[in-house]
């Protein structure tokens, strides 16, 4: 039942007011029943795990009154009552998610990919284009990592400021109405101990953006009490320094009891009005909340709460207190409330049954199809498998496929039309299950990078040779001029134009709203990008050095990389993470942690250009596309000379297209980034030694060499070396897997493949440290020579 409950008390009769309050109580009571029944479904085995919002109902129904179309939520897994009150979710959908229904029509938040109480609105049409956000109430996709929602909240709120203050964005009327939207955030009191919480609060205070953060404080974080979590056991008390002063800087901070219905309604009306109209961030600390069922279905709170605390929670349960207030205020009588509660219980049971029946109907049909095919075999073992499947009172897709796969193993080596039919059915189901469980790691929309036309770079005959940084600078300038949605930000990006001058002069030219400095806060830099991208903008979020990605890993991996997948292409955030790495000096500024990036960033394109011209072409592609990416520029390439293309803001480099940068016949070397230049230099001496090297630059590691250029080269040379400056077994192992296994290059090898990598530790400071730690020209020459010597020792006698 989707109901919105906004009201202005001054314009209401008592009867109207009474009906609104009664309806609010009904929503709260229904939500509580959903929590109670949801827990039972887990404990009886119908669902895997449950986490619910019981105890937070009254505060959330009050918050919902202030939430308007066009507004945004970035919350956590206790917000079910808010979702019901705003109409973003229904109770039937709540149970569909609990059962992991893979049909997005039944479970629109994630298509069965996220556990219950993880919500998301579908922001995209089927072709991946944006829906009108101003006509809907929007919520960014939830993640389980506590505090993780704070990072993107900053960007969601900043978007409203940009839409209000940048006239060039006025045409984007389907994303904002003059920046009048508020970004609502929710977080538990325990998670305010997370560093990302303090990062986000500080950033919002500095930026003065319409961010409204609600802290649900039930005095515990699972079993850990407030005295072990928070100084003074009171988060709003210790954040008083953020309170706005006479200069008007900071937050407006409110504190209200979580069982006080009229106080909550008044507080949210006042707080959100300030936030919406004046773009002042607000914090609402909702304390004296309870959690009647404990943290989740994995345990009971009786294990760690005292009898006194449990007694207090029974008395101060928000539903108990709201009910008491309604009776004392003559808003409802005992019989009226009893009738509401009875009907609510019936309604929730009906929703649960509807969700379960819908979920089981599809599975029973699949099971019946499998049984019909299996019954055609005159085999005792298969008959037993079939009987076991039929005997299950509640069938799962796993049960069905396990049975069919076992049957096919029993039928190995036999030939019959029955077996062919079973094989075909299995193949069809596996395709369907791929769509259900593995699809949409990327948006795959009409604006995907693969759909961007390839435009070659053009040059004058007398094209100037300039520093690589100047090529990048011209590329960024052209794109920011072309598209008002593009904004760039990061540490030192604005005033000085980044530490390597890629944005030099661009803040002065395009303004502080387009090219901006940030504080040292990597997590919220990425979160800023996610929030802005969700609201239709095109952010370039800079992390100064690739080494510092470590400080933003949780936001990149848990949130950005999984966004398209976990919403089944319901949401997208085309953030471009710009950073630099590879060769420099010392432990902290010479990183090439590509294995880490490959491991945590599936769902983000990984671009590793060898020079700034190739980087510019990749940026030109990505800034026209709608999928997230990281571009790792070569730290030692900014002052190397490159030709300036005529069409600097227009030419494109396609993702996943490897390039042969040098033709050869004896051995294939695959490399990228700064190491590729080392390989090119080594190839000159190798040629003098009579060894012809073919060099392949993949340009992107994800996607990797879609046209299989690497294996085509290997077919010619039959020898393979992968060279990079990650640790041994890092990105080089990934590249080998792609070439030897995926591209089936193993069959073309005449000798063992070899990797050239950095050592296991980070490079020590100084040129000598770099020489002995990362691949040098000498290392490459000798590794190639060793392979050739093994193949023909007479022609290439051992060096050592």
KOLLUMVO-903556 format. One line per 3 residues: number of its first residue (from 1); for each residue x, y, z of C-alpha. Coordinates in steps of 0.001 Angstrom, whole numbers, always signed. Example, Ala and Ser with C-alpha at 12.3 -4.5 7.8 and 13.67 -1.06 7.14 Angstrom:
! KOLLUMVO-903556
1) +12300,-4500,+7800 | +13670,-1060,+7140
//
This chain:
! KOLLUMVO-903556
1) +0,+0,+0 | +1799,+3138,-1224 | +863,+6227,+798
4) +2587,+9571,+1194 | +1885,+11487,+4375 | +2925,+15092,+4036
7) +797,+17647,+5791 | +689,+21220,+7045 | -1036,+21096,+10437
10) -2069,+24751,+10229 | -4351,+23971,+7292 | -5941,+20820,+8722
13) -9071,+20204,+10723 | -8759,+17939,+13749 | -10503,+15139,+11850
16) -8040,+15438,+8963 | -5138,+15502,+11394 | -6566,+12493,+13181
19) -6799,+10497,+9959 | -3189,+11286,+9048 | -1946,+10208,+12467
22) -3995,+7015,+12353 | -2648,+6251,+8893 | +894,+6828,+10146
25) +302,+4393,+12993 | -1075,+1842,+10543 | +2079,+2123,+8387
28) +4280,+1761,+11461 | +2340,-1245,+12742 | +2384,-2929,+9329
31) +6122,-2399,+9128 | +6589,-3960,+12564 | +4537,-6968,+11520
34) +6654,-7305,+8378 | +9750,-7421,+10598 | +8269,-10026,+12912
37) +6984,-12192,+10086 | +10211,-11743,+8128 | +12200,-13132,+11035
40) +9915,-16175,+11167 | +10450,-16805,+7465 | +14189,-16943,+8016
43) +13980,-19157,+11075 | +11695,-21611,+9237 | +14135,-21814,+6332
46) +12180,-19988,+3636 | +14781,-17214,+3537 | +18515,-17191,+4166
49) +18996,-14176,+6418 | +16990,-11272,+7735 | +17773,-7782,+8937
52) +14933,-5426,+9773 | +13956,-1906,+10827 | +11894,-2671,+13904
55) +12127,+5,+16580 | +12729,+2802,+14056 | +9183,+2998,+12661
58) +7881,+6258,+14132 | +11007,+8276,+13355 | +10976,+7044,+9789
61) +7332,+7833,+9147 | +8070,+11371,+10377 | +11068,+11651,+8074
64) +8939,+10443,+5159 | +6641,+13449,+5542 | +9470,+15792,+4602
67) +10645,+13681,+1647 | +9418,+15062,-1687 | +9574,+14046,-5327
70) +13049,+14676,-6653 | +14648,+14091,-3249 | +17231,+11393,-2642
73) +17977,+8875,+58 | +21334,+7282,+790 | +20656,+5014,+3696
76) +21205,+1694,+5323 | +19308,-1485,+6052 | +16995,-215,+8810
79) +14840,+2062,+6647 | +11937,-192,+5682 | +9244,+1958,+7340
82) +10492,+5012,+5483 | +10327,+3052,+2240 | +6737,+1977,+2913
85) +5669,+5477,+4019 | +7117,+7196,+941 | +5706,+4571,-1412
88) +9142,+3626,-2725 | +8556,+37,-1609 | +5606,-2187,-847
91) +5419,-4912,+1757 | +4950,-7487,-992 | +8218,-6303,-2570
94) +9835,-6446,+866 | +9038,-10176,+1079 | +9978,-10769,-2557
97) +13453,-9504,-1707 | +13564,-11654,+1412 | +12950,-14699,-801
100) +15516,-13501,-3407 | +13023,-13371,-6261 | +15075,-12713,-9401
103) +12242,-11018,-11311 | +12744,-7240,-11213 | +9004,-6786,-11641
106) +8522,-8584,-8335 | +11711,-7344,-6630 | +12651,-4065,-8347
109) +15469,-3096,-5979 | +18059,-5692,-7003 | +16401,-8545,-8890
112) +17118,-10924,-6024 | +20799,-9991,-5759 | +20740,-8217,-2402
115) +19461,-9330,+979 | +16282,-7848,+2365 | +16029,-4181,+3359
118) +18539,-3147,+674 | +16574,-741,-1482 | +17029,+1093,-4767
121) +14761,+2911,-7166 | +15066,+2021,-10827 | +16530,+5149,-12368
124) +16918,+3783,-15879 | +14723,+2737,-18761 | +15269,-655,-20382
127) +17740,+858,-22860 | +19785,+2383,-20046 | +18599,+5963,-20583
130) +17649,+8092,-17591 | +14146,+8363,-16221 | +12856,+11691,-14935
133) +14173,+11918,-11381 | +12091,+14967,-10502 | +8883,+12963,-10901
136) +9957,+10258,-8472 | +11226,+9757,-4962 | +14732,+8432,-5405
139) +16949,+6167,-3383 | +20491,+5158,-4225 | +21199,+1451,-3967
142) +21963,+314,-432 | +25112,-1527,+579 | +25703,-3582,+3711
145) +29012,-1969,+4649 | +28069,+229,+7583 | +28853,+3864,+6961
148) +29446,+3200,+3269 | +26338,+5155,+2307 | +27869,+8361,+3655
151) +30381,+8834,+840 | +27869,+8965,-2007 | +25524,+11113,+103
154) +27966,+14003,-295 | +27720,+13848,-4089 | +23943,+13473,-4087
157) +23661,+16668,-2047 | +26339,+18545,-3986 | +24410,+17939,-7205
160) +21582,+20133,-5940 | +24043,+22938,-5261 | +25465,+22639,-8767
163) +22007,+22560,-10344 | +21056,+25688,-8405 | +24253,+27679,-8960
166) +25377,+26691,-12468 | +23070,+28236,-15103 | +24551,+25987,-17797
169) +22811,+23003,-16162 | +19304,+24487,-16273 | +18430,+22412,-19319
172) +18695,+19187,-17299 | +15151,+19532,-16008 | +14674,+15788,-15564
175) +17377,+15723,-12857 | +16597,+18808,-10799 | +14223,+21687,-10311
178) +16555,+24578,-9500 | +18445,+22489,-6958 | +15517,+22287,-4540
181) +16198,+18636,-3702 | +17456,+17343,-376 | +19729,+14321,-24
184) +18565,+12355,+3014 | +21094,+10083,+4688 | +20536,+7548,+7447
187) +23063,+5774,+9624 | +23126,+3809,+12860 | +24816,+5309,+15904
190) +27487,+2603,+15885 | +28514,+3416,+12335 | +29207,+7025,+13252
193) +32491,+5604,+14579 | +33554,+4952,+10968 | +36085,+7289,+9399
196) +33937,+7767,+6303 | +31197,+9267,+8512 | +33530,+11980,+9754
199) +34911,+12523,+6252 | +31424,+13054,+4869 | +30239,+15283,+7705
202) +33310,+17479,+7368 | +32976,+17669,+3579 | +29301,+18660,+3760
205) +30055,+21333,+6337 | +32793,+22801,+4169 | +30728,+22662,+978
208) +27412,+23796,+2523 | +25183,+21407,+616 | +21591,+20249,+1241
211) +22436,+17044,+3104 | +20168,+15838,+5908 | +21679,+13040,+7938
214) +19524,+11100,+10396 | +21315,+9077,+13054 | +19238,+6197,+14401
217) +20574,+5762,+17934 | +19476,+2645,+19815 | +22589,+2738,+22041
220) +24191,-386,+20549 | +26137,-1547,+17491 | +25212,-5234,+17437
223) +26447,-6119,+20945 | +28793,-3188,+21572 | +27226,-478,+23741
226) +27571,+3254,+23224 | +30124,+3686,+25993 | +32549,+1603,+23919
229) +31575,+3290,+20650 | +31253,+7022,+21163 | +32967,+9620,+23319
232) +30458,+10894,+25897 | +28075,+8203,+24546 | +26362,+10909,+22479
235) +27260,+11617,+18846 | +25478,+14985,+18612 | +27192,+16113,+21797
238) +30665,+15488,+20396 | +29729,+17043,+17030 | +28699,+20366,+18541
241) +31719,+21950,+16958 | +29958,+21506,+13612 | +26972,+23592,+14802
244) +26506,+26712,+12671 | +27979,+29857,+14135 | +27501,+33581,+13514
247) +29384,+33199,+10226 | +26736,+30774,+9037 | +29167,+27924,+8521
250) +28542,+24348,+9606 | +25474,+22234,+10384 | +22160,+22751,+12059
253) +22010,+19967,+14645 | +18750,+18637,+16072 | +18155,+16047,+18752
256) +14843,+14284,+19299 | +13565,+11158,+21026 | +12730,+8295,+18694
259) +9411,+7511,+20378 | +8101,+11096,+20389 | +5804,+11221,+17334
262) +4798,+14921,+17492 | +8351,+15950,+18368 | +9722,+13962,+15430
265) +7229,+15447,+12965 | +8007,+18980,+14132 | +11771,+18399,+14053
268) +11821,+16974,+10531 | +9549,+19709,+9180 | +11837,+22394,+10596
271) +15141,+20730,+9737 | +14336,+19867,+6143 | +12864,+23310,+5429
274) +16202,+24895,+6386 | +18116,+22305,+4400 | +15978,+22616,+1267
277) +15592,+26384,+1140 | +19016,+27551,+2324 | +21196,+24586,+1335
280) +22420,+24229,+4888 | +23363,+20697,+5961 | +21415,+19356,+8908
283) +21882,+16513,+11341 | +18976,+14906,+13180 | +20129,+12755,+16079
286) +17211,+10444,+16864 | +17993,+8858,+20214 | +16208,+6594,+22710
289) +15368,+4143,+19957 | +14991,+414,+20462 | +15689,-2707,+18440
292) +13093,-5273,+19576 | +14437,-8221,+17572 | +18114,-7481,+18005
295) +20544,-6859,+15193 | +19457,-9617,+12795 | +18235,-13197,+12566
298) +21738,-14409,+13385 | +21335,-13841,+17107 | +19319,-12535,+20029
301) +19883,-9268,+21885 | +19044,-10954,+25178 | +22623,-12243,+25099
304) +24130,-8822,+25600 | +21465,-6489,+27003 | +20745,-6280,+30714
307) +17307,-6975,+32155 | +17014,-3277,+32999 | +17746,-2305,+29398
310) +15305,-4869,+28023 | +12579,-3625,+30392 | +13285,-39,+29327
313) +13019,-1023,+25653 | +9650,-2674,+26212 | +8311,+495,+27784
316) +9886,+2901,+25298 | +9152,+957,+22141 | +8106,+3660,+19686
319) +4852,+1877,+18797 | +3929,+1518,+22468 | +4600,+5208,+23070
322) +2778,+6393,+19924 | -213,+4236,+20789 | -249,+5649,+24309
325) -60,+9233,+22994 | -2891,+8618,+20525 | -5142,+7315,+23300
328) -4271,+10183,+25675 | -4825,+12766,+22913 | -8200,+11301,+21916
331) -6939,+10650,+18419 | -8071,+7044,+18579 | -9872,+4726,+20925
334) -8740,+1320,+22076 | -11230,-512,+19816 | -10156,+1597,+16817
337) -6501,+800,+17391 | -7244,-2873,+17949 | -9087,-2981,+14618
340) -6196,-1222,+12842 | -3742,-3716,+14305 | -5844,-6736,+13368
343) -6232,-5546,+9785 | -2536,-4720,+9585 | -1588,-8242,+10634
346) -3948,-9694,+8027 | -2621,-7359,+5341 | +1020,-8245,+6012
349) +229,-11964,+5989 | -1522,-11489,+2656 | +1493,-9648,+1231
352) +3825,-12384,+2443 | +1667,-15087,+911 | +1442,-13215,-2390
355) +5209,-12820,-2556 | +5858,-16454,-1642 | +3325,-17844,-4096
358) +4690,-15694,-6898 | +8215,-16847,-6089 | +7303,-20524,-5855
361) +5086,-20594,-8943 | +8035,-20049,-11271 | +10205,-22583,-9454
364) +7489,-25220,-9426 | +7021,-24771,-13154 | +10762,-25219,-13754
367) +10774,-28257,-11477 | +7800,-29782,-13301 | +9551,-29306,-16643
370) +12681,-31009,-15323 | +10702,-33894,-13832 | +8851,-34455,-17099
373) +12155,-34735,-18976 | +13760,-36976,-16345 | +10850,-39409,-16254
376) +11598,-40389,-19846 | +14720,-42305,-18757 | +14549,-45975,-17793
379) +17322,-45760,-15232 | +16981,-46532,-11522 | +19427,-43888,-10378
382) +17683,-41189,-12394 | +14291,-42372,-11101 | +15595,-41912,-7561
385) +16898,-38437,-8376 | +13524,-37531,-9854 | +11641,-38867,-6825
388) +13869,-36865,-4487 | +13175,-33696,-6443 | +9427,-34324,-6440
391) +9380,-34959,-2699 | +10673,-31515,-1805 | +7873,-29441,-210
394) +9533,-26204,-1333 | +11870,-26364,-4282 | +14810,-24113,-5089
397) +16482,-23476,-8409 | +19611,-25056,-6959 | +17665,-28273,-6220
400) +16460,-28429,-9804 | +19809,-27826,-11451 | +21722,-30141,-9116
403) +19313,-32926,-10028 | +19577,-32340,-13774 | +23372,-32059,-13708
406) +23690,-35306,-11755 | +21422,-37000,-14294 | +23526,-35736,-17186
409) +26646,-37089,-15539 | +24965,-40485,-15242 | +24080,-40288,-18942
412) +27600,-39441,-20108 | +28554,-41557,-23111 | +24974,-42412,-24066
415) +23108,-41118,-27104 | +19349,-40644,-27325 | +16743,-38067,-28235
418) +15730,-37960,-24563 | +19262,-37043,-23514 | +19423,-34377,-26250
421) +16173,-32861,-24999 | +17487,-32789,-21436 | +20758,-31235,-22627
424) +18895,-28551,-24567 | +16702,-27770,-21550 | +19781,-27573,-19336
427) +21467,-25238,-21820 | +18412,-22972,-21947 | +18191,-22855,-18165
430) +21867,-22039,-17805 | +21409,-19110,-20167 | +18433,-17920,-18145
433) +20370,-18360,-14926 | +23263,-16405,-16346 | +20867,-13527,-16897
436) +19422,-13968,-13402 | +22675,-14194,-11493 | +25602,-12923,-13583
439) +24366,-10228,-15954 | +24769,-6457,-16078 | +28143,-5988,-14464
442) +28113,-2949,-16730 | +25080,-1035,-17944 | +25377,-2231,-21534
445) +23183,+709,-22526 | +22883,+2710,-25714 | +25658,+4927,-24310
448) +28062,+2163,-23319 | +31716,+2766,-24267 | +31432,+65,-26927
451) +28807,+2207,-28663 | +30983,+5320,-28910 | +32272,+5756,-32496
454) +35991,+5326,-33030 | +37512,+8568,-34279 | +41238,+8469,-35171
457) +43574,+11214,-34008 | +44434,+13709,-36749 | +47710,+15597,-37064
460) +49108,+18476,-39069 | +52223,+17690,-41054 | +54067,+20123,-38829
463) +52316,+19122,-35564 | +54094,+20525,-32514 | +55878,+18279,-30056
466) +54777,+19325,-26588 | +54788,+17935,-23049 | +52328,+15102,-22482
469) +50678,+17118,-19710 | +49766,+19779,-22278 | +48014,+17167,-24401
472) +45922,+16163,-21395 | +45240,+19758,-20460 | +43914,+20530,-23926
475) +41780,+17380,-23832 | +40172,+18337,-20515 | +39643,+21910,-21644
478) +37893,+20795,-24833 | +35611,+18364,-22993 | +34646,+20749,-20194
481) +33812,+23335,-22841 | +31808,+20791,-24845 | +29682,+19337,-22037
484) +28476,+21415,-19055 | +27788,+18196,-17116 | +31525,+17484,-16759
487) +33117,+18524,-13490 | +36550,+17678,-12106 | +37638,+17683,-8485
490) +40259,+16296,-6160 | +43207,+17266,-4011 | +45087,+20169,-5691
493) +43012,+19914,-8876 | +41564,+23415,-8744 | +43866,+26300,-7973
496) +47154,+24794,-9156 | +45614,+22533,-11792 | +46738,+19232,-10172
499) +50250,+18266,-9153 | +51187,+17448,-12755 | +49348,+20363,-14375
502) +46710,+18398,-16285 | +44108,+20978,-15227 | +46406,+24003,-15175
505) +44450,+27192,-15789 | +41121,+25411,-16162 | +39620,+26560,-12868
508) +40314,+30168,-13839 | +38723,+29550,-17237 | +35698,+27426,-16256
511) +35090,+28414,-12650 | +35228,+26734,-9264 | +31977,+24837,-9814
514) +33547,+22978,-12739 | +37155,+22463,-11563 | +37455,+22227,-7799
517) +39835,+21483,-4975 | +38833,+19097,-2201 | +40221,+18233,+1183
520) +42359,+15156,+1735 | +39502,+12653,+1823 | +39815,+9915,-770
523) +36701,+8005,+320 | +34377,+10950,-124 | +36091,+12083,-3318
526) +34929,+8812,-4853 | +31575,+9043,-3075 | +31159,+12567,-4411
529) +31640,+11171,-7879 | +29059,+8416,-7353 | +26403,+10795,-6056
532) +26964,+13352,-8805 | +26910,+10662,-11488 | +23666,+9193,-10143
535) +22128,+12614,-10661 | +23100,+12921,-14297 | +26450,+14693,-14104
538) +29802,+13540,-15515 | +32390,+13672,-12731 | +36146,+13207,-12985
541) +37162,+12270,-9446 | +40911,+12523,-8990 | +42913,+10421,-6568
544) +46319,+12052,-6557 | +48375,+8846,-6708 | +47304,+5292,-7380
547) +48897,+4334,-4036 | +46141,+6329,-2331 | +43346,+4259,-3800
550) +43794,+2183,-663 | +41982,+4899,+1277 | +38933,+4644,-977
553) +38811,+920,-1642 | +35599,+246,+269 | +33702,+2943,-1637
556) +35139,+1918,-5007 | +34638,-1812,-4548 | +31507,-2097,-2413
559) +29582,+733,-4018 | +30740,+1925,-7437 | +32020,-1342,-8911
562) +28947,-3331,-7903 | +26293,-685,-8643 | +25110,-1850,-12051
565) +25283,-5517,-11028 | +23527,-5196,-7679 | +20652,-3208,-9201
568) +20536,-5371,-12327 | +21181,-2261,-14424 | +18599,-253,-12504
571) +21203,+2389,-11653 | +24446,+3654,-13129 | +27164,+6046,-12028
574) +29584,+6926,-14859 | +32369,+8155,-12611 | +35836,+8522,-14113
577) +38508,+7986,-11489 | +41632,+9777,-12641 | +44925,+8840,-11020
580) +48593,+8303,-11780 | +51154,+5714,-10857 | +53923,+3360,-11931
583) +57419,+4829,-12095 | +58500,+7450,-9595 | +60529,+7343,-6402
586) +60003,+5749,-3031 | +57626,+3513,-1138 | +54565,+5801,-1230
589) +54606,+7316,-4713 | +55648,+4543,-7057 | +52716,+2192,-6846
592) +51481,-180,-9463 | +48982,-2245,-7439 | +47235,-3580,-10508
595) +46316,-6951,-8990 | +44466,-5108,-6236 | +42666,-2965,-8773
598) +41786,-5946,-10965 | +40494,-7824,-7959 | +38294,-5166,-6396
601) +37136,-3242,-9452 | +35216,-5725,-11567 | +32424,-3497,-12781
604) +34810,-607,-13509 | +36776,-285,-16740 | +40514,-296,-16085
607) +42489,+1884,-18490 | +46304,+1826,-18538 | +47434,+4186,-21335
610) +51094,+4198,-22332 | +51192,+7944,-22946 | +49047,+11051,-22580
613) +47722,+10984,-26140 | +46280,+7531,-25584 | +44979,+8706,-22215
616) +43247,+11643,-23912 | +41587,+9304,-26415 | +40333,+7117,-23583
619) +38976,+10161,-21727 | +37211,+11302,-24878 | +35517,+7909,-25088
622) +34617,+7667,-21412 | +33270,+11215,-21155 | +30780,+10376,-23908
625) +29848,+7024,-22372 | +27942,+6039,-19249 | +30027,+3434,-17433
628) +32570,+3934,-14634 | +36285,+3708,-15300 | +39662,+4315,-13779
631) +42433,+5838,-15882 | +45952,+5334,-14538 | +48303,+7808,-16165
634) +52066,+7242,-16305 | +53674,+9360,-13610 | +56927,+9697,-15520
637) +55239,+10640,-18786 | +53963,+14172,-18195 | +57083,+15879,-19519
640) +57832,+13471,-22330 | +57183,+14993,-25741 | +54146,+14006,-27792
643) +52456,+15438,-30865 | +49316,+17493,-30324 | +46354,+16062,-32288
646) +44231,+18514,-34241 | +41031,+16961,-32868 | +42218,+16796,-29272
649) +38731,+16688,-27735 | +37181,+14489,-30400 | +39385,+11521,-31228
652) +38608,+8344,-29323 | +40430,+5224,-28213 | +38082,+2242,-27903
655) +38127,+173,-24740 | +39375,-3386,-25012 | +41247,-2826,-28280
658) +44869,-3906,-27954 | +47396,-2348,-30283 | +50552,-3789,-31823
661) +53010,-957,-31243 | +55931,-2779,-32837 | +55890,-5617,-35350
664) +58207,-8578,-34874 | +58547,-12274,-35594 | +60518,-14020,-32826
667) +58737,-13304,-29544 | +55624,-11511,-28294 | +55853,-9142,-25327
670) +52606,-7864,-23805 | +53033,-4801,-21623 | +51301,-1550,-20703
673) +51819,+1804,-19022 | +55315,+2911,-18122 | +56829,-560,-18483
676) +55838,-608,-22131 | +58324,+2187,-22819 | +61015,+115,-21082
679) +60136,-2786,-23394 | +60287,-511,-26449 | +63754,+673,-25468
682) +64900,-2886,-24854 | +63595,-3962,-28257 | +66097,-1650,-29961
685) +69090,-3502,-28482 | +67388,-6875,-29004 | +67071,-6090,-32700
688) +70812,-5500,-32806 | +71220,-8909,-31182 | +69185,-10494,-33959
691) +65927,-10887,-32007 | +62730,-9510,-33539 | +60254,-8508,-30848
694) +56528,-7911,-31353 | +55107,-5588,-28679 | +51401,-5533,-27831
697) +49810,-2847,-25659 | +46391,-3964,-24319 | +45579,-327,-23362
700) +42819,-1520,-21019 | +42946,-4455,-18641 | +39193,-4588,-18244
703) +38005,-5244,-20858 | +41089,-7077,-22088 | +41940,-7449,-25784
706) +38461,-8103,-27150 | +39821,-8667,-30674 | +42406,-11212,-29445
709) +45396,-9350,-30831 | +47623,-11074,-28269 | +46874,-14616,-29391
712) +47156,-13579,-33038 | +50681,-12399,-32287 | +51426,-15576,-30335
715) +50351,-17711,-33291 | +53122,-16007,-35244 | +55924,-15974,-32669
718) +55055,-18992,-30461 | +56821,-17316,-27531 | +55292,-15059,-24877
721) +56527,-12662,-22211 | +54263,-10474,-20077 | +56004,-7459,-18557
724) +54628,-5073,-15984 | +55650,-3508,-12684 | +53078,-5063,-10384
727) +54205,-7685,-7864 | +54992,-11238,-9052 | +51768,-13099,-9774
730) +49839,-9834,-9942 | +48440,-8333,-13125 | +50851,-10473,-15136
733) +49018,-13588,-13907 | +45719,-12058,-15002 | +47113,-11288,-18455
736) +48475,-14824,-18800 | +45084,-16237,-17852 | +43400,-14081,-20484
739) +45851,-15050,-23255 | +46563,-18691,-22443 | +43182,-19796,-21138
742) +40536,-17454,-22492 | +42181,-16845,-25876 | +43521,-20456,-25914
745) +47037,-19245,-26543 | +48470,-22238,-24689 | +48246,-24316,-27865
748) +50618,-22001,-29764 | +53492,-21981,-27269 | +56832,-23521,-28179
751) +58364,-22597,-24821 | +57165,-21759,-21330 | +55619,-18294,-21012
754) +57536,-15873,-18824 | +56664,-12863,-16697 | +58819,-9852,-15922
757) +57570,-8018,-12831 | +58671,-5869,-9935 | +59874,-7458,-6734
760) +57484,-8314,-3900 | +58159,-5169,-1897 | +57482,-1553,-2685
763) +60389,+266,-4357 | +62924,+1933,-2101 | +63718,+5585,-2600
766) +66177,+6655,-5294 | +67040,+5746,-8843 | +69085,+2763,-7768
769) +66148,+1425,-5773 | +63956,+1753,-8835 | +66521,+16,-11052
772) +66893,-2999,-8807 | +63194,-3303,-7893 | +61212,-2649,-11054
775) +61796,-4073,-14546 | +64735,-2388,-16227 | +65845,-2424,-19861
778) +68509,-4919,-18849 | +65919,-7189,-17187 | +63789,-7217,-20336
781) +66718,-7849,-22673 | +68039,-10707,-20602 | +64610,-12307,-20071
784) +63944,-12267,-23824 | +67435,-13542,-24566 | +66974,-16413,-22084
787) +63817,-17566,-23850 | +65555,-17397,-27233 | +68638,-19169,-25862
790) +66532,-22020,-24585 | +65033,-22421,-28056 | +68318,-22045,-29968
793) +71391,-22164,-27668 | +73770,-22352,-30594 | +72572,-19041,-31994
796) +72009,-17433,-28588 | +74567,-18867,-26164 | +73798,-18258,-22467
799) +74953,-14902,-21102 | +75519,-16089,-17572
//
